[in-house]
Each structure stands twice: as structure tokens, then as C-alpha cells.
């Protein structure tokens, strides 16, 4: 206790302020130290891992990241983009779309910090592997003349529904991964460098997205109708799905 005779002096006020500051720092530090990973943020994963051709396996998020899941990141400041669902859509079951590669990397960093787990985007090969069981077989080309290959591609592609639908509206793979054949193309971590060949991902201008066909999209594109794609019909929507090299 500070003696009454000096309680009103500047020194006393300074000591009181310092004491309160120390106590506040102690309580704040304890709160931060005890926060730790929060398992409530772990995504729902498919029933079984996806077996890869090299003998390895990856664990895949059952559904695409939803509007509600994405906006939890935006609310906490981990993601700069806030996604809105239409009035007739339920944010809890509607895939988050209109996402660029930069956006989805923010979500990956945030969910890893929240859960203490190591999630990532799949490679293009991993995505094709997990979707192989639900994708329709490629039809025979309409034209056999090699000079008309482009015409065949444009006539046989673009069959997937383009309307954004709630999760569970499309197929489920044998492992329990849902909607890989739906209207949302999903970002992969694989760089498309064009004629430049290999390139560091930090400098890559475009990345592959998986959907009805594998397409290459600029890393800044949120609206694929405006951004275009390298091959075939442009994707309807751009979203994301997490994978992990170890079980949650």
C-alpha cells in the first residue's frame, strides 16, 4: 500500500499505473499462453484417405469450404475477403466462391494457426486422383482430324451444371469426398508457368484448378468468366478444399 502522505503525488500515480499495467500484461499473457489450438475449427474430413499411385495417402476435406467457414476467417482478420451468400442460400452449406489463389492461401494460413494442424491445397495430380471415380469418362473426339481437335474440345466440354448449389448436390467418391464433379472448380497448389517451365510458387502467375477439366487460372482471378482459362470452357465458380498429409 502506498502511504497516504504520498498517495496524491505524481510518483504515487506513476506507481499505481505501472502496477495495473503489469497485472494486465500478466493476465493477457496467461490468456494467450493458454489459448492453443482449437479443435472446434478442424474441418470435416472424408471417411477414408485417398490412396495415391506412389503408395502414399492424403486426407481430404469432405466438402468444399463453405461461406460460413470462410467468413469465420474474415471475422477474425485472417482473410481480407468477406463472402456473401444470396438470400435463398444457407451460408452453412453453400460453398465459398469468388476466391483467388491469394485469398485461399490466407485461409490455409489461418486454419493452420487455429487448429495447429498442417492443411494445404492438393496438387493437380492429387486432385485428379481423388476425383477420378466420379468424373465421367472422356467421350471419343467428334473430329478425328488433328487440325480440328480444338473444335472437339469445345463441343464435348461444358456439360457440368454451372449454378451454385448446396453441398451434397453432386456425387460422392468411394472415400466420402463430396461434390468433386460439381460446379465449383477448386484451387490446387500446382503452378502453371507456361513456356517458362518450372517456377517458384511465390512468383507463379497462374495455378491449376480442378473441376470438369483441369484449367489454369491467374492467381488474382476471382471471377473465372472474366479471367478466362487456358483450355476449354471457363470454370463457373472458384472455391477450395483442404487436404492434409496426416490424419486430423
C-alpha positions as CSV (number, residue, x, y, z in Angstrom):
1,X,0.0,0.0,0.0
2,X,1.2,3.5,-0.8
3,X,1.4,5.8,2.3
4,X,-1.4,8.3,2.5
5,X,1.1,11.2,2.6
6,X,2.4,10.5,-0.8
7,X,-0.8,8.9,-2.3
8,X,-1.6,12.1,-4.3
9,X,1.9,12.7,-5.6
10,X,2.9,12.2,-9.3
11,X,5.2,9.3,-8.1
12,X,2.3,7.5,-6.5
13,X,0.2,7.9,-9.5
14,X,3.0,6.5,-11.7
15,X,3.5,3.5,-9.4
16,X,-0.2,2.7,-9.4
17,X,-0.3,2.9,-13.2
18,X,2.7,0.7,-13.5
19,X,1.2,-1.9,-11.1
20,X,-2.0,-2.0,-13.1
21,X,0.0,-2.3,-16.4
22,X,2.0,-5.3,-15.0
23,X,-1.2,-7.0,-13.8
24,X,-2.9,-6.5,-17.2
25,X,0.2,-7.9,-19.0
26,X,0.3,-11.0,-16.8
27,X,-3.4,-11.7,-17.3
28,X,-3.1,-11.2,-21.1
29,X,-0.1,-13.3,-21.4
30,X,-1.8,-16.1,-19.4
31,X,-4.8,-15.9,-21.7
32,X,-2.6,-16.1,-24.8
33,X,-0.5,-18.9,-23.5
34,X,-3.5,-21.0,-22.6
35,X,-5.3,-20.4,-25.9
36,X,-3.5,-23.0,-28.0
37,X,-5.0,-24.9,-31.0
38,X,-8.8,-25.1,-31.1
39,X,-10.1,-28.5,-32.4
40,X,-13.6,-26.9,-32.9
41,X,-12.2,-25.4,-36.2
42,X,-11.0,-28.7,-37.6
43,X,-12.8,-29.4,-40.9
44,X,-14.9,-32.5,-41.5
45,X,-12.7,-35.0,-43.4
46,X,-13.7,-37.8,-45.7
47,X,-14.2,-41.3,-44.2
48,X,-11.1,-42.7,-45.9
49,X,-7.8,-41.3,-47.1
50,X,-7.1,-41.1,-50.9
51,X,-4.6,-43.7,-52.0
52,X,-2.0,-42.2,-54.4
53,X,-0.2,-44.1,-57.2
54,X,3.1,-43.8,-55.3
55,X,1.8,-45.6,-52.3
56,X,1.3,-42.5,-50.2
57,X,-2.1,-41.3,-49.0
58,X,-3.7,-37.9,-48.4
59,X,-6.6,-36.9,-46.1
60,X,-9.3,-34.8,-47.9
61,X,-11.9,-32.4,-46.6
62,X,-15.3,-33.9,-47.2
63,X,-16.9,-30.8,-48.5
64,X,-15.6,-27.6,-50.1
65,X,-15.0,-24.7,-47.6
66,X,-18.4,-23.1,-47.0
67,X,-19.4,-19.4,-46.8
68,X,-19.8,-19.7,-43.0
69,X,-16.4,-21.3,-42.6
70,X,-14.8,-18.7,-44.8
71,X,-16.4,-15.8,-43.0
72,X,-15.1,-17.1,-39.7
73,X,-11.6,-16.4,-41.1
74,X,-12.7,-13.0,-42.4
75,X,-14.3,-12.0,-39.0
76,X,-11.1,-12.9,-37.2
77,X,-9.0,-10.9,-39.6
78,X,-7.3,-13.9,-41.2
79,X,-8.9,-13.3,-44.6
80,X,-9.4,-9.9,-46.2
81,X,-12.4,-11.0,-48.4
82,X,-15.8,-11.3,-46.9
83,X,-18.1,-13.7,-48.9
84,X,-21.9,-13.2,-49.0
85,X,-24.5,-15.8,-49.6
86,X,-27.6,-15.0,-51.5
87,X,-30.9,-14.6,-49.5
88,X,-32.0,-18.1,-50.8
89,X,-28.7,-19.7,-49.8
90,X,-27.7,-21.2,-46.4
91,X,-24.2,-20.0,-45.6
92,X,-23.6,-23.2,-43.6
93,X,-23.9,-25.4,-46.6
94,X,-23.1,-23.2,-49.6
95,X,-19.5,-23.4,-50.9
96,X,-17.5,-20.2,-50.6
97,X,-16.8,-19.0,-54.1
98,X,-15.3,-15.9,-55.9
99,X,-11.9,-16.8,-54.3
100,X,-8.5,-16.1,-55.8
101,X,-5.4,-18.1,-55.1
102,X,-4.2,-15.3,-52.9
103,X,-7.4,-15.5,-50.9
104,X,-7.3,-19.2,-50.4
105,X,-3.7,-19.0,-49.2
106,X,-4.9,-16.6,-46.4
107,X,-7.4,-19.2,-45.4
108,X,-4.9,-22.0,-45.3
109,X,-2.6,-20.0,-43.1
110,X,-5.5,-19.0,-40.7
111,X,-6.9,-22.6,-40.4
112,X,-3.4,-24.0,-39.6
113,X,-2.9,-21.3,-36.9
114,X,-6.3,-22.0,-35.4
115,X,-6.0,-25.8,-35.4
116,X,-2.3,-26.4,-35.0
117,X,-2.6,-28.8,-38.0
118,X,-0.9,-28.7,-41.4
119,X,-3.5,-28.3,-44.1
120,X,-2.7,-27.4,-47.7
121,X,-4.1,-27.4,-51.2
122,X,-3.8,-30.5,-53.3
123,X,-1.5,-30.8,-56.3
124,X,-3.2,-31.1,-59.7
125,X,-2.3,-34.8,-59.8
126,X,-3.7,-35.4,-56.3
127,X,-6.9,-33.6,-57.3
128,X,-7.3,-35.7,-60.5
129,X,-6.7,-38.8,-58.4
130,X,-9.4,-38.0,-55.8
131,X,-11.9,-37.1,-58.5
132,X,-11.3,-40.0,-60.9
133,X,-14.1,-42.2,-59.6
134,X,-16.8,-39.5,-60.0
135,X,-15.8,-37.9,-63.2
136,X,-17.4,-39.1,-66.4
137,X,-15.2,-40.8,-68.9
138,X,-13.9,-38.6,-71.7
139,X,-16.0,-39.1,-74.8
140,X,-14.4,-40.0,-78.1
141,X,-13.5,-36.9,-80.1
142,X,-16.1,-35.7,-82.6
143,X,-13.5,-35.0,-85.2
144,X,-10.5,-37.2,-85.9
145,X,-8.6,-34.6,-88.0
146,X,-5.9,-33.3,-85.7
147,X,-6.4,-29.8,-87.0
148,X,-10.0,-29.9,-85.6
149,X,-9.0,-31.0,-82.0
150,X,-10.0,-27.6,-80.7
151,X,-13.5,-28.0,-82.1
152,X,-14.0,-31.4,-80.5
153,X,-12.9,-29.9,-77.1
154,X,-15.4,-27.1,-77.3
155,X,-18.2,-29.4,-78.4
156,X,-17.8,-32.0,-75.6
157,X,-16.8,-29.8,-72.7
158,X,-19.1,-27.6,-70.6
159,X,-21.6,-30.3,-69.5
160,X,-21.4,-29.8,-65.7
161,X,-24.2,-27.7,-64.2
162,X,-23.0,-24.1,-63.6
163,X,-25.5,-23.0,-61.0
164,X,-24.0,-22.8,-57.4
165,X,-25.7,-25.5,-55.3
166,X,-25.5,-26.5,-51.7
167,X,-23.1,-29.2,-50.6
168,X,-24.2,-32.7,-51.3
169,X,-25.9,-31.8,-54.7
170,X,-23.4,-33.9,-56.7
171,X,-21.6,-37.2,-56.5
172,X,-19.7,-38.7,-53.5
173,X,-16.5,-40.6,-54.1
174,X,-15.9,-44.1,-52.6
175,X,-13.8,-42.5,-49.9
176,X,-16.5,-40.0,-49.0
177,X,-15.4,-36.8,-50.8
178,X,-18.4,-34.9,-52.0
179,X,-19.1,-32.7,-55.0
180,X,-15.8,-33.0,-56.9
181,X,-17.9,-33.2,-60.1
182,X,-20.0,-30.1,-59.2
183,X,-20.0,-26.5,-60.4
184,X,-17.1,-25.3,-58.2
185,X,-13.6,-25.6,-59.5
186,X,-11.1,-26.0,-56.7
187,X,-7.7,-24.3,-56.5
188,X,-4.6,-26.6,-56.4
189,X,-1.1,-25.6,-55.2
190,X,0.4,-26.5,-58.6
191,X,2.0,-23.7,-60.6
192,X,1.2,-23.2,-64.3
193,X,4.3,-21.5,-65.7
194,X,3.6,-21.9,-69.4
195,X,6.7,-21.8,-71.6
196,X,8.8,-20.8,-68.6
197,X,8.7,-24.4,-67.3
198,X,9.2,-24.7,-63.6
199,X,8.8,-21.6,-61.3
200,X,8.8,-20.9,-57.6
201,X,5.3,-20.7,-56.4
202,X,5.9,-17.3,-54.8
203,X,6.4,-15.9,-58.3
204,X,4.0,-18.1,-60.2
205,X,1.5,-16.1,-62.4
206,X,-1.2,-18.9,-62.6
207,X,-2.2,-22.1,-60.8
208,X,-4.2,-25.1,-61.9
209,X,-7.8,-25.5,-60.7
210,X,-9.6,-28.9,-60.7
211,X,-13.2,-29.4,-62.0
212,X,-14.9,-30.7,-65.1
213,X,-11.4,-30.3,-66.6
214,X,-8.1,-29.1,-65.3
215,X,-7.7,-25.4,-66.1
216,X,-5.0,-22.8,-65.4
217,X,-6.1,-19.6,-63.8
218,X,-4.3,-16.4,-62.9
219,X,-3.6,-16.3,-59.2
220,X,-5.5,-13.0,-58.9
221,X,-8.7,-14.1,-60.6
222,X,-11.9,-14.4,-58.5
223,X,-14.4,-14.4,-61.4
224,X,-13.3,-17.1,-63.9
225,X,-15.8,-15.8,-66.5
226,X,-13.8,-12.6,-66.8
227,X,-10.4,-14.2,-66.1
228,X,-10.7,-16.9,-68.7
229,X,-8.7,-20.2,-68.7
230,X,-6.1,-21.9,-70.8
231,X,-8.2,-24.8,-72.1
232,X,-11.9,-25.4,-72.7
233,X,-14.9,-23.9,-71.0
234,X,-14.1,-21.4,-68.2
235,X,-15.0,-22.6,-64.7
236,X,-18.3,-21.5,-63.3
237,X,-17.0,-20.8,-59.7
238,X,-13.7,-20.8,-57.9
239,X,-13.5,-22.3,-54.4
240,X,-11.3,-24.5,-52.3
241,X,-10.9,-27.8,-50.4
242,X,-8.2,-28.7,-47.9
243,X,-6.1,-31.8,-47.8
244,X,-3.5,-33.0,-45.3
245,X,-0.6,-35.5,-45.3
246,X,-1.6,-36.8,-41.9
247,X,-5.0,-37.5,-40.2
248,X,-6.6,-34.8,-38.0
